Amino acid sequence: MQHTKTQGVSGYLPDERPTAGKLVLFAIQQILVMFPATVMVALLTGFHVSTTIFASGFATLCFLFVTKGKIPLYYGSSFSYITAIVGITGGVGGITMGVNAPDELISQAQFGIIASGFVSILAGIIVNRFGQDKIEKFLPPTVTGSIAIIIGLSLAGSALTGALGYDAATNTTDTHSIIVALVTLISTILFSVYVKNGVWGQVPILLGMAIGYVLSFFFGMVSFEGLFDQSFVQVPHFTLPTPNMGAVWAIMPIAIATIPESTAHLFQLDIYVNNLAKKRRVTKKYNIADKLGLNLIGDGIGDIVSSLFGGPAGTNYGENISTMAITNNFSVWVLGCAGVITMLISFISPLSTLVNSVPSPVINGAGIYLFGVIGAQGIAIIINKGVDLFDSKNLAIIATILIIGLGGSFAFPNGMIPVGNTPLPAIATASIFGILLNILLSIDFKSKSPQ
């Protein structure tokens, strides 16, 4: 199925496939938007970068296979697990960014990640068994929409500091970085707003980043160091999991906290895919929001296959969802192609070096747009589901999730809220608090009048 345009509305629905050349071009765009964050997780946790890249692509293919191509999502490394994984791989002295942890510690963390994958699968089976409507009582749009908002906005700080070349030690920014980031941002926005048709209308982020990359090259910001210092083909550093109950108890519970995030992503996709179908006058209904159980099972499979090779835990990437929303390109064929190319990149050292040569101002210049779109999608969930914003219960849930999630992300290092001796991830904490508050406020405490 290759039909992409109806009465001026361009785009690809999940079951539509672009031609070969376009397929590769669109896939490269998806790789560029996921690459920085996925690599960053590897650098922060001590996992091997090439292995993490390979695991991301392979887990994406497995996810698409398990979900039978019904859910257009890309699997990338999750930030929610960083602290729990570092608790295993960091040992006593902690992790130095960019330095690989010992294999035996990575192997222990792998075992904990695999356990978290089984938690996700179990949650998916429970959803399928008892019905999604039961789950939605605990995860209403007030919760999922708010979580989507904080997922996007919590990244605002890193996007802006990276775009401006901010140096915390001197409290200064870099002029060249500001120019490159601004050109990248404006170019991406102009392409996405004014170039709607044809192949160029499908790659505004790639085009914007290309312009920023060329400009940064002339400013001397692009480094090709090490491009030809290694073998052309180099096998990623694979490790096998080692049973460790400490790793299980440290990492496994994080899977529960990521369920609201997965639900929010599904609602986002459902809204945007069916909106495109409506504009294209396609009568087929894409019931993506009803596939939470299948998504959780696929996510769990992704965690398991990723960690079997030495990759970190992952999630459905908001950056890729934003890219799909901006370009109206939800083709699972594109995501599958991106997974294959990502795996190839992990074996070809020069390609990995080239992708990694994209300067931070280019990445984060586009990121300002992408992360903002993630937040806007959360607002779309709340509006689309008809949430009454004058209702005290709804306001209480939304308000507390936003403040805990955003306050925790910006007030504390790495978005980890220190509670006693335990650092809690801000987004996961906000999610759980919102779920519990919703349950509490759903209880009818009014006593019945005597007969």
C-alpha positions, 0 to 999 in steps of 0.5 A: 500500500503506497498511497500517500496523498489525498486532496493536498494532504500528504503522509503515510498511515501505519500500513503504507509503504514508501518507495525504496529511496524514500524509505531509506531517506525517511528512516535516516531522519528517524535515526538522527532524532533518536541517536543522541538520547540513545547514545547518551544513556549508554554513556551515562550507564557505562554500557557500550555505545555500539552495542546499545545502537545495535540493541535499539535497532534489533529491539525495534524490529522485534517490537514491530514483529510482535505487535504485527506492525499495528503500532508505529513506534521506535524503541530507544534507550530509556532515561527512566532506568539510568539511576537504577542501572548505574546503581549496578554498573557504577559500583562503589566509585560511580560511573565516569561518563563515556567509560565502559563499566566492567563486563561482569557489572553490565551482565548483572544489570542485564539480568535486572533489565530482562526481569523488568521486561517480564513485568511489562509482558505480565502487565500486557497480559493482564490488560488483555485479560481484564480489558483496557477499560479497567486500566483506563480507570487508573490511567485516565487522560488527566494522567496520561496527558499530563505525563506526556506534557512533562516528558516533553517539557522536562527535556527543555533545559537540556535542549536549550543548554545544548543549543546555546553551547552553555558552559555551567562553569563560566555561566556563558554561552557560545555565539556560534552555537546560538547561530547554528541552533537558531538556523537549525530550529528556524529551518526545521520549522519553515520546512515543516510549515511550508513544505507540505507535499512531495518527498521534501515535505516528509523530511523537514527535520532532516533538512533543517539539521542538514542546513545546521550541520553545513553551517556548523562545519564552516564554523569549525564545530564538526570533528571527524576525529577517529573516522579512519582510525578503526577497522571499517567493520567492527563487531559490537561488544556483546555480553551475556546476562548474569543472574543477580537478585540485587539487580532484579530488585533495583531495576525490575520495579521501574517497568511499572512506572513506565506504563503510564508513559507507554499509555500516553504514547499510544493515545498520542499516536491514536489521535494523530494517525486517525486525524491523518486518516480523516483528512485523507478520507480513509475509512479504515479505523486505526484503533491504536489506543486499544492496543495497550496490552499488545504494546506492553508485551512488545515493550517487554520483548524489546527490553529482553532482546536488548539486554540479551546482547548487552543493551540497556532498557528501552522505551517507545521514543517520544522524539520519534513520535514527534517526528512522525506527528510533524511529518505525518509519516507513521509508516511502520516500514520506515521504522523497520528500515530505521531499525535495520540501518541502525543495526548496520551502523553499529557494525560500521565504525565510520558510519557511527562516527559520522552520525556522532559528528553532528554537533550538539547545537544542531541536535538540540536546535531541532530538539527545541521543536521536537520536545515542545511537540511532545508536550503539545501532544499531551495537551492534545490528549486532554483536549481530545478526550474532553477533560473538564478543566473546571473540575476540581478533581481533574485540576488536582491530578493535572496540577500535581503531576506537572509540578512534581514532574517538572519541578523534580526535573529542573530542581535536582541533578539528572531529574532525580528527587532525593527522598532520604537516601533514595533518588527517585526519577521525577517523571516516574514519581509524578506518574505514580503520584498521579495514579494514586491521587486519581484512585483516592479521589475516585473513592466516594466518601459520601455516606449514604442517607439513612432510609 
